[in-house]
Amino acid sequence: MPSHTFARVEKKKLPLDDEMQFIRSWIEKPLSTGAVMPSSKALARTMVRYVDPQSSGPVIELGPGTGPVTEALVRHGVDPKRLLLVEFNPDFCRLLRKRYPAATVVQGDAYRLRRLLGALVREPAAAVVSGLPLVTKPLRTRLRLIADAMSLLAPGAPFVQFTYAMVPPIPKALSGIKAEASELIWLNLPPARVWVYRGR
Ligand SMILES: C[S@@+](CC[C@H](N)C(=O)[O-])C[C@H]1O[C@@H](n2cnc3c(N)ncnc32)[C@H](O)[C@@H]1O
């Protein structure tokens, strides 16, 4: 293809489907994207199973990416108006705002959760559902994240996190926190497990 033709195609910015957009993000920022493909429906469904759609308060999603878990939350019965989506990647934020106009999309660093959402969360949150690639972060960052999340959540409300790792993404023996794990979700690339943390 002559170079001027290529330049024209590039300039027109052909819409990429979710997988392509995700792969591009992974190529550009592998560590913060944390996965080559968006989560499967099976994994997303397992995550949202821990969220009570009848509960009150916002449902906070961290690292929604192209939105497979967001979609599962909505299908699970969570009113999109209750969704507070925190995503670092501005392209994903644009896509999410278009797809979920009633949700609140915050572009920012989810590892600074209290600073980022302190003023936005006016009642205790019903759940924090995270797709962040936690294991790429030092333990102290992960511990600060869960402490921040617990301070925003209603008593006993879940912090839900998936991982491809064999070990829990946040140690399960933290004082004041109860942890449980799902079965391994084979229908995901790679297979993943969901961990749920709740304040005692
Ligand atoms: C493993 S992907 C998961 C995406 C989606 N939840 C899914 O299950 O397909 C991680 C997502 O977290 C986002 N992310 C990474 N670091 C972040 C940060 N510090 N703050 C907010 N989002 C972040 C990435 O841009 C990406 O969308």
The ligand as an SDF file (V2000), in Angstrom:
LIG
                    3D

 27 29  0  0  0  0  0  0  0  0999 V2000
   -7.1720   -6.2480   32.9180 C   0  0  0  0  0  0  0  0  0  0  0  0
   -7.9690   -4.8070   32.2040 S   0  0  0  0  0  0  0  0  0  0  0  0
   -9.6480   -5.1970   32.6430 C   0  0  0  0  0  0  0  0  0  0  0  0
  -10.6390   -4.4800   31.7800 C   0  0  0  0  0  0  0  0  0  0  0  0
  -12.0980   -4.9260   31.9670 C   0  0  0  0  0  0  0  0  0  0  0  0
  -12.5510   -4.7300   33.3280 N   0  0  0  0  0  0  0  0  0  0  0  0
  -12.2470   -6.3760   31.6080 C   0  0  0  0  0  0  0  0  0  0  0  0
  -12.5030   -7.1630   32.5290 O   0  0  0  0  0  0  0  0  0  0  0  0
  -12.0960   -6.7130   30.4350 O   0  0  0  0  0  0  0  0  0  0  0  0
   -7.4630   -3.5310   33.3120 C   0  0  0  0  0  0  0  0  0  0  0  0
   -8.1110   -2.1900   33.1130 C   0  0  0  0  0  0  0  0  0  0  0  0
   -7.7010   -1.3320   34.1770 O   0  0  0  0  0  0  0  0  0  0  0  0
   -7.3490   -0.0570   33.6580 C   0  0  0  0  0  0  0  0  0  0  0  0
   -6.3930    0.5370   34.5890 N   0  0  0  0  0  0  0  0  0  0  0  0
   -5.1130    0.1570   34.8100 C   0  0  0  0  0  0  0  0  0  0  0  0
   -4.5450    0.9070   35.7700 N   0  0  0  0  0  0  0  0  0  0  0  0
   -5.5070    1.7780   36.1660 C   0  0  0  0  0  0  0  0  0  0  0  0
   -5.5370    2.8080   37.1480 C   0  0  0  0  0  0  0  0  0  0  0  0
   -4.4750    3.0730   37.8970 N   0  0  0  0  0  0  0  0  0  0  0  0
   -6.6830    3.4980   37.3120 N   0  0  0  0  0  0  0  0  0  0  0  0
   -7.7930    3.2150   36.5540 C   0  0  0  0  0  0  0  0  0  0  0  0
   -7.8130    2.2470   35.6220 N   0  0  0  0  0  0  0  0  0  0  0  0
   -6.6930    1.5470   35.4180 C   0  0  0  0  0  0  0  0  0  0  0  0
   -6.7680   -0.3730   32.2900 C   0  0  0  0  0  0  0  0  0  0  0  0
   -6.7700    0.7600   31.4510 O   0  0  0  0  0  0  0  0  0  0  0  0
   -7.7100   -1.4750   31.8260 C   0  0  0  0  0  0  0  0  0  0  0  0
   -8.8620   -0.9390   31.2390 O   0  0  0  0  0  0  0  0  0  0  0  0
  1  2  1  0
  2  3  1  0
  2 10  1  0
  3  4  1  0
  4  5  1  0
  5  6  1  0
  5  7  1  0
  7  8  2  0
  7  9  1  0
 10 11  1  0
 11 12  1  0
 11 26  1  0
 12 13  1  0
 13 14  1  0
 13 24  1  0
 14 15  1  0
 14 23  1  0
 15 16  2  0
 16 17  1  0
 17 18  1  0
 17 23  2  0
 18 19  1  0
 18 20  2  0
 20 21  1  0
 21 22  2  0
 22 23  1  0
 24 25  1  0
 24 26  1  0
 26 27  1  0
M  CHG  2   2   1   9  -1
M  END
$$$$
